[in-house]
Amino acid sequence: MNVDLDTLRRFFAAAPFMVDLGVEPVAVGEGTVSTILPLAPRHLQHTGQAHAGVMASLADHTMGAAAQTLAAEGCVVLTAELKTSLLRAGRGERLECEARVLKPGRMLSFTEAEVYAVNGGQRTLVMKASATMAVTPTNR
């Protein structure tokens, strides 16, 4: 599937939860997607750091979008398995996520992502994620 940035933005805009979170796609390539999420108080734990669920959702949808760029026409990508590793607190002005497909397939694609917290121009790796994506025909 040939996906440009405008198509990717429409894809994210069609996902109400991503819209609610405020996730913005900023780059797309063959098997790669980058997104940002400006942090607001609603994204934070009581400790002032980004909620792990927010970071996991950001990574999950970004990895799914990366897999969708390589999926056959008429197929959608659904998360079959998701793993996250929190490395440190996500504090800052925004989160940035970079996702890529490690191995595309007809039925399963394997993906990974990094989530960075950006604060005052400093970028810190806060989460690693991986997911197995099911490639499913839309006519099922």
Protein Blocks (a to p, Z undefined) as FASTA:
>chain_A
ZZdfklmmmmmmmmmklmmnopacfbdcehiacddddddfklpcfkopacfklmmmmmmm
mmmmmmmmmpcehiacddfbdcdddfbdcedjbdcdddddfbgcfkbccddddddddeeh
iacdfbdcddddddddfkZZ
